[in-house]
Amino acid sequence: MKLQKEYVRIANLVSDRYKKDNNIIGITLAGGVSRGTGDIYSEIDLSFWVKNIKKVRNLPQSNEDIDLNGVWFDFHVLQLDIERGKIWNMDKRWDASQNKILF
């Protein structure tokens, strides 16, 4: 439980860096950490929801695992209106329903 809380704290710290970007309209935490089951093998899954994917600046590469000071992250950059137009399968719907909104 202590590690789980630390992961959420770190996710909030990282997301705070991007909240002033006018192109970002939301940041969500996904995966085991968002479900409360994060452990020593977990990565922090962050999704950045943007207005325009072509105007993305200073965000980590999407779908790339990145080690930041010993903590693994998996970042995704998603354009809201594009995602709204997609039909999500049940796995993706369930996963999204478990996300925590950070911004």
RODO-2510 file (C-alpha; in nm, 4 decimals, decimal comma):
residues 103
     n   res          X          Y          Z
     1     m     0,0000     0,0000     0,0000
     2     k     0,2870     0,2357     0,0760
     3     l     0,4366     0,1783    -0,2712
     4     q     0,0953     0,2281    -0,4328
     5     k     0,0581     0,5709    -0,2675
     6     e     0,4103     0,6626    -0,3778
     7     y     0,3281     0,5742    -0,7392
     8     v     0,0195     0,7978    -0,7306
     9     r     0,2248     1,0798    -0,5747
    10     i     0,4871     1,0463    -0,8485
    11     a     0,2186     1,0361    -1,1206
    12     n     0,0754     1,3614    -0,9866
    13     l     0,4190     1,5251    -0,9743
    14     v     0,4934     1,4296    -1,3347
    15     s     0,1503     1,5378    -1,4589
    16     d     0,1858     1,8745    -1,2795
    17     r     0,4668     1,9610    -1,5234
    18     y     0,2229     1,9595    -1,8152
    19     k    -0,0945     2,1171    -1,6758
    20     k    -0,0115     2,4654    -1,8051
    21     d     0,0087     2,3446    -2,1667
    22     n    -0,3027     2,4859    -2,3369
    23     n    -0,3166     2,1912    -2,5762
    24     i    -0,3575     1,9406    -2,2920
    25     i    -0,7177     1,9030    -2,1811
    26     g    -0,6757     1,6051    -1,9508
    27     i    -0,4333     1,3608    -1,7930
    28     t    -0,5377     1,0158    -1,6738
    29     l    -0,3636     0,7467    -1,4747
    30     a    -0,4259     0,3909    -1,5968
    31     g    -0,3182     0,0342    -1,5323
    32     g    -0,2533    -0,1367    -1,2029
    33     v    -0,1601     0,1853    -1,0275
    34     s    -0,5000     0,3406    -1,1088
    35     r    -0,6742     0,0228    -0,9877
    36     g    -0,4808     0,0178    -0,6599
    37     t    -0,2818    -0,2952    -0,7426
    38     g     0,0539    -0,1375    -0,8240
    39     d     0,3553    -0,3367    -0,7079
    40     i     0,7341    -0,3401    -0,7561
    41     y     0,6858    -0,4581    -1,1165
    42     s     0,4357    -0,1866    -1,2098
    43     e     0,4913     0,1036    -1,4414
    44     i     0,3004     0,4300    -1,4216
    45     d     0,0666     0,4556    -1,7198
    46     l    -0,0158     0,8182    -1,8028
    47     s    -0,2387     0,9315    -2,0890
    48     f    -0,2283     1,2899    -2,2073
    49     w    -0,5531     1,3994    -2,3750
    50     v    -0,4903     1,6801    -2,6211
    51     k    -0,6893     1,9127    -2,8447
    52     n    -0,4569     1,8698    -3,1411
    53     i    -0,1993     1,5931    -3,1656
    54     k    -0,0073     1,7897    -3,4307
    55     k     0,0548     2,0692    -3,1782
    56     v     0,2038     1,8431    -2,9119
    57     r     0,5156     1,9950    -2,7623
    58     n     0,7429     1,8761    -2,4825
    59     l     0,5501     1,5545    -2,4122
    60     p     0,7181     1,2165    -2,3841
    61     q     0,6903     0,9893    -2,6877
    62     s     0,3629     0,8000    -2,6986
    63     n     0,3595     0,4236    -2,6376
    64     e     0,7166     0,4231    -2,5169
    65     d     0,8375     0,2881    -2,1837
    66     i     1,0646     0,5408    -2,0175
    67     d     1,2737     0,5054    -1,7018
    68     l     1,2712     0,8295    -1,5013
    69     n     1,4941     0,8058    -1,1962
    70     g     1,4246     0,4357    -1,1483
    71     v     1,0473     0,4558    -1,2026
    72     w     0,9071     0,3153    -1,5267
    73     f     0,6427     0,5100    -1,7168
    74     d     0,4287     0,4243    -2,0159
    75     f     0,3023     0,7418    -2,1836
    76     h     0,0168     0,7796    -2,4321
    77     v    -0,0877     1,0914    -2,6207
    78     l    -0,4485     1,0839    -2,7385
    79     q    -0,6501     1,3415    -2,9304
    80     l    -0,9950     1,3610    -2,7734
    81     d    -1,2046     1,4101    -3,0876
    82     i    -1,0245     1,1235    -3,2647
    83     e    -1,0843     0,8893    -2,9700
    84     r    -1,4514     0,9910    -2,9587
    85     g    -1,4850     0,8738    -3,3187
    86     k    -1,3459     0,5263    -3,2475
    87     i    -1,5375     0,2208    -3,1391
    88     w    -1,3561     0,0825    -2,8361
    89     n    -1,3597    -0,2912    -2,7668
    90     m    -1,4680    -0,4159    -2,4246
    91     d    -1,1087    -0,4464    -2,2965
    92     k    -1,0341    -0,0838    -2,3759
    93     r    -1,3674     0,0291    -2,2272
    94     w    -1,3057    -0,1626    -1,9064
    95     d    -0,9502    -0,0322    -1,8765
    96     a    -1,0659     0,3278    -1,9345
    97     s    -1,3409     0,2881    -1,6746
    98     q    -1,0708     0,2134    -1,4154
    99     n    -0,8628     0,5243    -1,4946
   100     k    -0,8115     0,8017    -1,2439
   101     i    -0,8379     1,1585    -1,3646
   102     l    -0,5344     1,3632    -1,2590
   103     f    -0,6232     1,6728    -1,4635
***
